Amino acid sequence: MPNLISSANFVGDVMLPNVVGTTPQATQLTTFITKHEHRYLKDILGVEMYELFQAGLIAQDTDYTEIRDGATFTDRSGIVREWLGLIGVGTSPITNYVYYQVMKYSVSQTQGVGESMSAVENGTRASSSVKMVDAWNQMVEWNRTLHEYLMVHQATFTTYIGINYPPTELY
């Protein structure tokens, strides 16, 4: 199944430079998306529901396309809420998860002698940790909304095992 997100999702707070076209950064981002999107989905949905989700998207089953695209729902407290979906530009928990992984990987470069950090010309190196934590914490908030959506629809999503695995913890 093709990836749900692409380089086009990386805008605003999770913008990554040079990820369009055939640049090395674009190729690397596609590799990260392929690896981490499926890992995220398996972690957040559970393996069994992940497989049903994939099959549901292929079949265009509304129950599963609403997880992907978003939906309005009434939570267990009776409050009307909005699940924004997994693929929105600027609102995708998958994008934030992949962004975090890319940034974590980009802190250093692997050289023949080990890990190194490149020198910065005409500037000062700054930590990316604040942006990484912000992206992670926003993803966690969206994950909690997804959890509530799935719990409200538990009769439909009987294989959903709840929010007891990463990535669900704030930094």
mmCIF file of the C-alpha atoms, coordinates in Angstrom:
data_MODEL
# 
_entry.id   MODEL 
# 
loop_
_atom_site.group_PDB 
_atom_site.id 
_atom_site.type_symbol 
_atom_site.label_atom_id 
_atom_site.label_alt_id 
_atom_site.label_comp_id 
_atom_site.label_asym_id 
_atom_site.label_entity_id 
_atom_site.label_seq_id 
_atom_site.pdbx_PDB_ins_code 
_atom_site.Cartn_x 
_atom_site.Cartn_y 
_atom_site.Cartn_z 
_atom_site.occupancy 
_atom_site.B_iso_or_equiv 
_atom_site.pdbx_formal_charge 
_atom_site.auth_seq_id 
_atom_site.auth_comp_id 
_atom_site.auth_asym_id 
_atom_site.auth_atom_id 
_atom_site.pdbx_PDB_model_num 
ATOM 1   C CA . MET A 1 1   ? 0.000   0.000  0.000  1.00 0.00 ? 1   MET A CA 1 
ATOM 2   C CA . PRO A 1 2   ? 1.355   3.465  -0.828 1.00 0.00 ? 2   PRO A CA 1 
ATOM 3   C CA . ASN A 1 3   ? 2.293   5.872  1.937  1.00 0.00 ? 3   ASN A CA 1 
ATOM 4   C CA . LEU A 1 4   ? -0.474  8.064  3.344  1.00 0.00 ? 4   LEU A CA 1 
ATOM 5   C CA . ILE A 1 5   ? 1.749   11.128 3.666  1.00 0.00 ? 5   ILE A CA 1 
ATOM 6   C CA . SER A 1 6   ? 4.352   12.720 1.393  1.00 0.00 ? 6   SER A CA 1 
ATOM 7   C CA . SER A 1 7   ? 6.831   15.579 1.435  1.00 0.00 ? 7   SER A CA 1 
ATOM 8   C CA . ALA A 1 8   ? 3.862   17.930 0.883  1.00 0.00 ? 8   ALA A CA 1 
ATOM 9   C CA . ASN A 1 9   ? 2.754   17.308 4.490  1.00 0.00 ? 9   ASN A CA 1 
ATOM 10  C CA . PHE A 1 10  ? 5.925   18.859 5.915  1.00 0.00 ? 10  PHE A CA 1 
ATOM 11  C CA . VAL A 1 11  ? 4.887   22.510 6.242  1.00 0.00 ? 11  VAL A CA 1 
ATOM 12  C CA . GLY A 1 12  ? 4.679   25.057 9.042  1.00 0.00 ? 12  GLY A CA 1 
ATOM 13  C CA . ASP A 1 13  ? 6.070   23.817 12.348 1.00 0.00 ? 13  ASP A CA 1 
ATOM 14  C CA . VAL A 1 14  ? 7.328   20.589 10.766 1.00 0.00 ? 14  VAL A CA 1 
ATOM 15  C CA . MET A 1 15  ? 8.857   22.103 7.627  1.00 0.00 ? 15  MET A CA 1 
ATOM 16  C CA . LEU A 1 16  ? 11.911  20.321 6.272  1.00 0.00 ? 16  LEU A CA 1 
ATOM 17  C CA . PRO A 1 17  ? 14.171  21.992 3.695  1.00 0.00 ? 17  PRO A CA 1 
ATOM 18  C CA . ASN A 1 18  ? 14.891  20.655 0.200  1.00 0.00 ? 18  ASN A CA 1 
ATOM 19  C CA . VAL A 1 19  ? 12.456  17.712 0.310  1.00 0.00 ? 19  VAL A CA 1 
ATOM 20  C CA . VAL A 1 20  ? 10.801  18.276 -3.071 1.00 0.00 ? 20  VAL A CA 1 
ATOM 21  C CA . GLY A 1 21  ? 11.926  16.700 -6.327 1.00 0.00 ? 21  GLY A CA 1 
ATOM 22  C CA . THR A 1 22  ? 14.911  14.392 -6.569 1.00 0.00 ? 22  THR A CA 1 
ATOM 23  C CA . THR A 1 23  ? 17.220  15.972 -3.999 1.00 0.00 ? 23  THR A CA 1 
ATOM 24  C CA . PRO A 1 24  ? 19.065  13.658 -1.604 1.00 0.00 ? 24  PRO A CA 1 
ATOM 25  C CA . GLN A 1 25  ? 16.915  15.122 1.187  1.00 0.00 ? 25  GLN A CA 1 
ATOM 26  C CA . ALA A 1 26  ? 13.722  14.225 -0.701 1.00 0.00 ? 26  ALA A CA 1 
ATOM 27  C CA . THR A 1 27  ? 14.921  10.664 -1.244 1.00 0.00 ? 27  THR A CA 1 
ATOM 28  C CA . GLN A 1 28  ? 15.902  10.337 2.397  1.00 0.00 ? 28  GLN A CA 1 
ATOM 29  C CA . LEU A 1 29  ? 12.524  11.717 3.539  1.00 0.00 ? 29  LEU A CA 1 
ATOM 30  C CA . THR A 1 30  ? 10.671  9.185  1.391  1.00 0.00 ? 30  THR A CA 1 
ATOM 31  C CA . THR A 1 31  ? 12.728  6.430  3.025  1.00 0.00 ? 31  THR A CA 1 
ATOM 32  C CA . PHE A 1 32  ? 11.875  7.771  6.484  1.00 0.00 ? 32  PHE A CA 1 
ATOM 33  C CA . ILE A 1 33  ? 8.164   8.050  5.611  1.00 0.00 ? 33  ILE A CA 1 
ATOM 34  C CA . THR A 1 34  ? 8.073   4.460  4.348  1.00 0.00 ? 34  THR A CA 1 
ATOM 35  C CA . LYS A 1 35  ? 9.801   3.142  7.453  1.00 0.00 ? 35  LYS A CA 1 
ATOM 36  C CA . HIS A 1 36  ? 8.162   5.226  10.165 1.00 0.00 ? 36  HIS A CA 1 
ATOM 37  C CA . GLU A 1 37  ? 4.610   5.677  8.854  1.00 0.00 ? 37  GLU A CA 1 
ATOM 38  C CA . HIS A 1 38  ? 3.874   1.975  9.062  1.00 0.00 ? 38  HIS A CA 1 
ATOM 39  C CA . ARG A 1 39  ? 5.640   1.714  12.415 1.00 0.00 ? 39  ARG A CA 1 
ATOM 40  C CA . TYR A 1 40  ? 3.511   4.587  13.753 1.00 0.00 ? 40  TYR A CA 1 
ATOM 41  C CA . LEU A 1 41  ? 0.283   3.027  12.489 1.00 0.00 ? 41  LEU A CA 1 
ATOM 42  C CA . LYS A 1 42  ? 1.107   -0.376 13.978 1.00 0.00 ? 42  LYS A CA 1 
ATOM 43  C CA . ASP A 1 43  ? 1.991   1.217  17.304 1.00 0.00 ? 43  ASP A CA 1 
ATOM 44  C CA . ILE A 1 44  ? -1.081  3.437  17.518 1.00 0.00 ? 44  ILE A CA 1 
ATOM 45  C CA . LEU A 1 45  ? -3.669  1.016  16.097 1.00 0.00 ? 45  LEU A CA 1 
ATOM 46  C CA . GLY A 1 46  ? -2.147  -2.317 17.061 1.00 0.00 ? 46  GLY A CA 1 
ATOM 47  C CA . VAL A 1 47  ? -1.027  -4.840 14.454 1.00 0.00 ? 47  VAL A CA 1 
ATOM 48  C CA . GLU A 1 48  ? -4.415  -6.496 13.957 1.00 0.00 ? 48  GLU A CA 1 
ATOM 49  C CA . MET A 1 49  ? -6.298  -3.229 13.502 1.00 0.00 ? 49  MET A CA 1 
ATOM 50  C CA . TYR A 1 50  ? -3.474  -1.907 11.286 1.00 0.00 ? 50  TYR A CA 1 
ATOM 51  C CA . GLU A 1 51  ? -4.086  -4.799 8.885  1.00 0.00 ? 51  GLU A CA 1 
ATOM 52  C CA . LEU A 1 52  ? -7.849  -4.167 8.934  1.00 0.00 ? 52  LEU A CA 1 
ATOM 53  C CA . PHE A 1 53  ? -7.196  -0.434 8.387  1.00 0.00 ? 53  PHE A CA 1 
ATOM 54  C CA . GLN A 1 54  ? -5.058  -1.158 5.319  1.00 0.00 ? 54  GLN A CA 1 
ATOM 55  C CA . ALA A 1 55  ? -7.694  -3.512 3.879  1.00 0.00 ? 55  ALA A CA 1 
ATOM 56  C CA . GLY A 1 56  ? -10.450 -1.000 4.703  1.00 0.00 ? 56  GLY A CA 1 
ATOM 57  C CA . LEU A 1 57  ? -8.675  1.767  2.808  1.00 0.00 ? 57  LEU A CA 1 
ATOM 58  C CA . ILE A 1 58  ? -8.258  -0.454 -0.245 1.00 0.00 ? 58  ILE A CA 1 
ATOM 59  C CA . ALA A 1 59  ? -11.974 -1.315 -0.080 1.00 0.00 ? 59  ALA A CA 1 
ATOM 60  C CA . GLN A 1 60  ? -12.850 2.395  0.473  1.00 0.00 ? 60  GLN A CA 1 
ATOM 61  C CA . ASP A 1 61  ? -14.717 1.410  3.671  1.00 0.00 ? 61  ASP A CA 1 
ATOM 62  C CA . THR A 1 62  ? -16.041 4.640  5.229  1.00 0.00 ? 62  THR A CA 1 
ATOM 63  C CA . ASP A 1 63  ? -15.185 3.455  8.747  1.00 0.00 ? 63  ASP A CA 1 
ATOM 64  C CA . TYR A 1 64  ? -11.510 3.365  7.813  1.00 0.00 ? 64  TYR A CA 1 
ATOM 65  C CA . THR A 1 65  ? -11.420 6.316  5.436  1.00 0.00 ? 65  THR A CA 1 
ATOM 66  C CA . GLU A 1 66  ? -12.739 8.473  8.310  1.00 0.00 ? 66  GLU A CA 1 
ATOM 67  C CA . ILE A 1 67  ? -9.736  7.435  10.403 1.00 0.00 ? 67  ILE A CA 1 
ATOM 68  C CA . ARG A 1 68  ? -7.522  8.522  7.525  1.00 0.00 ? 68  ARG A CA 1 
ATOM 69  C CA . ASP A 1 69  ? -9.436  11.669 6.509  1.00 0.00 ? 69  ASP A CA 1 
ATOM 70  C CA . GLY A 1 70  ? -11.082 12.808 9.755  1.00 0.00 ? 70  GLY A CA 1 
ATOM 71  C CA . ALA A 1 71  ? -14.600 13.051 11.116 1.00 0.00 ? 71  ALA A CA 1 
ATOM 72  C CA . THR A 1 72  ? -16.734 14.874 13.663 1.00 0.00 ? 72  THR A CA 1 
ATOM 73  C CA . PHE A 1 73  ? -17.888 12.754 16.604 1.00 0.00 ? 73  PHE A CA 1 
ATOM 74  C CA . THR A 1 74  ? -19.405 12.995 20.061 1.00 0.00 ? 74  THR A CA 1 
ATOM 75  C CA . ASP A 1 75  ? -16.945 11.854 22.716 1.00 0.00 ? 75  ASP A CA 1 
ATOM 76  C CA . ARG A 1 76  ? -17.734 9.730  25.771 1.00 0.00 ? 76  ARG A CA 1 
ATOM 77  C CA . SER A 1 77  ? -18.489 12.909 27.773 1.00 0.00 ? 77  SER A CA 1 
ATOM 78  C CA . GLY A 1 78  ? -21.078 14.041 25.226 1.00 0.00 ? 78  GLY A CA 1 
ATOM 79  C CA . ILE A 1 79  ? -18.907 16.773 23.728 1.00 0.00 ? 79  ILE A CA 1 
ATOM 80  C CA . VAL A 1 80  ? -18.801 17.174 19.943 1.00 0.00 ? 80  VAL A CA 1 
ATOM 81  C CA . ARG A 1 81  ? -15.188 16.909 18.802 1.00 0.00 ? 81  ARG A CA 1 
ATOM 82  C CA . GLU A 1 82  ? -13.290 16.801 15.555 1.00 0.00 ? 82  GLU A CA 1 
ATOM 83  C CA . TRP A 1 83  ? -10.800 14.122 14.591 1.00 0.00 ? 83  TRP A CA 1 
ATOM 84  C CA . LEU A 1 84  ? -8.632  15.804 11.934 1.00 0.00 ? 84  LEU A CA 1 
ATOM 85  C CA . GLY A 1 85  ? -7.436  12.559 10.369 1.00 0.00 ? 85  GLY A CA 1 
ATOM 86  C CA . LEU A 1 86  ? -4.034  11.039 9.742  1.00 0.00 ? 86  LEU A CA 1 
ATOM 87  C CA . ILE A 1 87  ? -3.103  12.865 6.549  1.00 0.00 ? 87  ILE A CA 1 
ATOM 88  C CA . GLY A 1 88  ? -3.972  16.561 6.878  1.00 0.00 ? 88  GLY A CA 1 
ATOM 89  C CA . VAL A 1 89  ? -1.320  19.029 5.804  1.00 0.00 ? 89  VAL A CA 1 
ATOM 90  C CA . GLY A 1 90  ? -0.224  20.663 9.046  1.00 0.00 ? 90  GLY A CA 1 
ATOM 91  C CA . THR A 1 91  ? -2.456  18.392 11.133 1.00 0.00 ? 91  THR A CA 1 
ATOM 92  C CA . SER A 1 92  ? -1.039  14.906 10.642 1.00 0.00 ? 92  SER A CA 1 
ATOM 93  C CA . PRO A 1 93  ? 0.218   12.932 13.634 1.00 0.00 ? 93  PRO A CA 1 
ATOM 94  C CA . ILE A 1 94  ? 2.100   10.693 11.200 1.00 0.00 ? 94  ILE A CA 1 
ATOM 95  C CA . THR A 1 95  ? 3.922   13.724 9.782  1.00 0.00 ? 95  THR A CA 1 
ATOM 96  C CA . ASN A 1 96  ? 4.890   14.880 13.268 1.00 0.00 ? 96  ASN A CA 1 
ATOM 97  C CA . TYR A 1 97  ? 6.146   11.399 14.130 1.00 0.00 ? 97  TYR A CA 1 
ATOM 98  C CA . VAL A 1 98  ? 8.241   11.188 10.962 1.00 0.00 ? 98  VAL A CA 1 
ATOM 99  C CA . TYR A 1 99  ? 9.502   14.753 11.501 1.00 0.00 ? 99  TYR A CA 1 
ATOM 100 C CA . TYR A 1 100 ? 10.681  13.776 14.985 1.00 0.00 ? 100 TYR A CA 1 
ATOM 101 C CA . GLN A 1 101 ? 12.491  10.725 13.596 1.00 0.00 ? 101 GLN A CA 1 
ATOM 102 C CA . VAL A 1 102 ? 14.134  12.748 10.790 1.00 0.00 ? 102 VAL A CA 1 
ATOM 103 C CA . MET A 1 103 ? 15.308  15.412 13.221 1.00 0.00 ? 103 MET A CA 1 
ATOM 104 C CA . LYS A 1 104 ? 16.634  12.827 15.668 1.00 0.00 ? 104 LYS A CA 1 
ATOM 105 C CA . TYR A 1 105 ? 18.590  11.184 12.862 1.00 0.00 ? 105 TYR A CA 1 
ATOM 106 C CA . SER A 1 106 ? 19.869  14.508 11.491 1.00 0.00 ? 106 SER A CA 1 
ATOM 107 C CA . VAL A 1 107 ? 21.659  15.592 14.666 1.00 0.00 ? 107 VAL A CA 1 
ATOM 108 C CA . SER A 1 108 ? 24.842  13.963 13.402 1.00 0.00 ? 108 SER A CA 1 
ATOM 109 C CA . GLN A 1 109 ? 26.247  12.355 10.261 1.00 0.00 ? 109 GLN A CA 1 
ATOM 110 C CA . THR A 1 110 ? 27.812  8.915  10.065 1.00 0.00 ? 110 THR A CA 1 
ATOM 111 C CA . GLN A 1 111 ? 31.420  9.073  8.907  1.00 0.00 ? 111 GLN A CA 1 
ATOM 112 C CA . GLY A 1 112 ? 34.064  6.390  8.435  1.00 0.00 ? 112 GLY A CA 1 
ATOM 113 C CA . VAL A 1 113 ? 35.331  7.075  11.952 1.00 0.00 ? 113 VAL A CA 1 
ATOM 114 C CA . GLY A 1 114 ? 31.923  7.322  13.670 1.00 0.00 ? 114 GLY A CA 1 
ATOM 115 C CA . GLU A 1 115 ? 29.416  10.107 14.199 1.00 0.00 ? 115 GLU A CA 1 
ATOM 116 C CA . SER A 1 116 ? 30.251  13.755 13.585 1.00 0.00 ? 116 SER A CA 1 
ATOM 117 C CA . MET A 1 117 ? 28.565  17.135 13.411 1.00 0.00 ? 117 MET A CA 1 
ATOM 118 C CA . SER A 1 118 ? 29.342  19.442 10.509 1.00 0.00 ? 118 SER A CA 1 
ATOM 119 C CA . ALA A 1 119 ? 30.729  22.907 11.151 1.00 0.00 ? 119 ALA A CA 1 
ATOM 120 C CA . VAL A 1 120 ? 28.384  25.850 10.693 1.00 0.00 ? 120 VAL A CA 1 
ATOM 121 C CA . GLU A 1 121 ? 29.589  28.777 8.616  1.00 0.00 ? 121 GLU A CA 1 
ATOM 122 C CA . ASN A 1 122 ? 28.184  32.260 9.252  1.00 0.00 ? 122 ASN A CA 1 
ATOM 123 C CA . GLY A 1 123 ? 25.988  31.038 12.070 1.00 0.00 ? 123 GLY A CA 1 
ATOM 124 C CA . THR A 1 124 ? 25.755  29.251 15.372 1.00 0.00 ? 124 THR A CA 1 
ATOM 125 C CA . ARG A 1 125 ? 24.561  25.695 15.848 1.00 0.00 ? 125 ARG A CA 1 
ATOM 126 C CA . ALA A 1 126 ? 21.255  25.571 17.745 1.00 0.00 ? 126 ALA A CA 1 
ATOM 127 C CA . SER A 1 127 ? 19.460  22.652 19.316 1.00 0.00 ? 127 SER A CA 1 
ATOM 128 C CA . SER A 1 128 ? 16.477  21.193 17.479 1.00 0.00 ? 128 SER A CA 1 
ATOM 129 C CA . SER A 1 129 ? 15.090  19.714 20.693 1.00 0.00 ? 129 SER A CA 1 
ATOM 130 C CA . VAL A 1 130 ? 12.447  22.420 21.235 1.00 0.00 ? 130 VAL A CA 1 
ATOM 131 C CA . LYS A 1 131 ? 10.945  21.858 17.772 1.00 0.00 ? 131 LYS A CA 1 
ATOM 132 C CA . MET A 1 132 ? 11.194  18.084 18.196 1.00 0.00 ? 132 MET A CA 1 
ATOM 133 C CA . VAL A 1 133 ? 9.406   18.176 21.573 1.00 0.00 ? 133 VAL A CA 1 
ATOM 134 C CA . ASP A 1 134 ? 6.711   20.496 20.209 1.00 0.00 ? 134 ASP A CA 1 
ATOM 135 C CA . ALA A 1 135 ? 6.098   18.178 17.231 1.00 0.00 ? 135 ALA A CA 1 
ATOM 136 C CA . TRP A 1 136 ? 6.008   15.108 19.464 1.00 0.00 ? 136 TRP A CA 1 
ATOM 137 C CA . ASN A 1 137 ? 3.636   16.682 21.995 1.00 0.00 ? 137 ASN A CA 1 
ATOM 138 C CA . GLN A 1 138 ? 1.252   17.870 19.262 1.00 0.00 ? 138 GLN A CA 1 
ATOM 139 C CA . MET A 1 139 ? 1.272   14.343 17.842 1.00 0.00 ? 139 MET A CA 1 
ATOM 140 C CA . VAL A 1 140 ? 0.413   12.948 21.286 1.00 0.00 ? 140 VAL A CA 1 
ATOM 141 C CA . GLU A 1 141 ? -2.578  15.309 21.558 1.00 0.00 ? 141 GLU A CA 1 
ATOM 142 C CA . TRP A 1 142 ? -3.812  14.159 18.144 1.00 0.00 ? 142 TRP A CA 1 
ATOM 143 C CA . ASN A 1 143 ? -3.228  10.533 19.204 1.00 0.00 ? 143 ASN A CA 1 
ATOM 144 C CA . ARG A 1 144 ? -5.440  11.098 22.239 1.00 0.00 ? 144 ARG A CA 1 
ATOM 145 C CA . THR A 1 145 ? -8.200  12.453 20.001 1.00 0.00 ? 145 THR A CA 1 
ATOM 146 C CA . LEU A 1 146 ? -7.835  9.417  17.729 1.00 0.00 ? 146 LEU A CA 1 
ATOM 147 C CA . HIS A 1 147 ? -8.022  7.174  20.803 1.00 0.00 ? 147 HIS A CA 1 
ATOM 148 C CA . GLU A 1 148 ? -11.257 8.857  21.901 1.00 0.00 ? 148 GLU A CA 1 
ATOM 149 C CA . TYR A 1 149 ? -12.675 8.509  18.375 1.00 0.00 ? 149 TYR A CA 1 
ATOM 150 C CA . LEU A 1 150 ? -11.842 4.796  18.307 1.00 0.00 ? 150 LEU A CA 1 
ATOM 151 C CA . MET A 1 151 ? -13.240 4.234  21.803 1.00 0.00 ? 151 MET A CA 1 
ATOM 152 C CA . VAL A 1 152 ? -16.539 5.903  20.841 1.00 0.00 ? 152 VAL A CA 1 
ATOM 153 C CA . HIS A 1 153 ? -16.663 3.584  17.813 1.00 0.00 ? 153 HIS A CA 1 
ATOM 154 C CA . GLN A 1 154 ? -15.489 0.509  19.713 1.00 0.00 ? 154 GLN A CA 1 
ATOM 155 C CA . ALA A 1 155 ? -18.381 -1.578 18.371 1.00 0.00 ? 155 ALA A CA 1 
ATOM 156 C CA . THR A 1 156 ? -16.971 -1.032 14.873 1.00 0.00 ? 156 THR A CA 1 
ATOM 157 C CA . PHE A 1 157 ? -13.279 -1.238 15.755 1.00 0.00 ? 157 PHE A CA 1 
ATOM 158 C CA . THR A 1 158 ? -13.344 -4.298 18.001 1.00 0.00 ? 158 THR A CA 1 
ATOM 159 C CA . THR A 1 159 ? -9.651  -5.050 17.451 1.00 0.00 ? 159 THR A CA 1 
ATOM 160 C CA . TYR A 1 160 ? -8.514  -1.674 18.815 1.00 0.00 ? 160 TYR A CA 1 
ATOM 161 C CA . ILE A 1 161 ? -6.613  -2.467 22.002 1.00 0.00 ? 161 ILE A CA 1 
ATOM 162 C CA . GLY A 1 162 ? -6.426  1.020  23.486 1.00 0.00 ? 162 GLY A CA 1 
ATOM 163 C CA . ILE A 1 163 ? -3.740  3.542  24.181 1.00 0.00 ? 163 ILE A CA 1 
ATOM 164 C CA . ASN A 1 164 ? -1.154  1.412  25.942 1.00 0.00 ? 164 ASN A CA 1 
ATOM 165 C CA . TYR A 1 165 ? 1.837   1.563  23.615 1.00 0.00 ? 165 TYR A CA 1 
ATOM 166 C CA . PRO A 1 166 ? 4.058   4.313  22.184 1.00 0.00 ? 166 PRO A CA 1 
ATOM 167 C CA . PRO A 1 167 ? 3.835   6.975  20.825 1.00 0.00 ? 167 PRO A CA 1 
ATOM 168 C CA . THR A 1 168 ? 1.460   8.254  23.468 1.00 0.00 ? 168 THR A CA 1 
ATOM 169 C CA . GLU A 1 169 ? 3.629   9.944  26.090 1.00 0.00 ? 169 GLU A CA 1 
ATOM 170 C CA . LEU A 1 170 ? 4.372   13.658 26.253 1.00 0.00 ? 170 LEU A CA 1 
ATOM 171 C CA . TYR A 1 171 ? 7.977   14.806 26.569 1.00 0.00 ? 171 TYR A CA 1 
# 
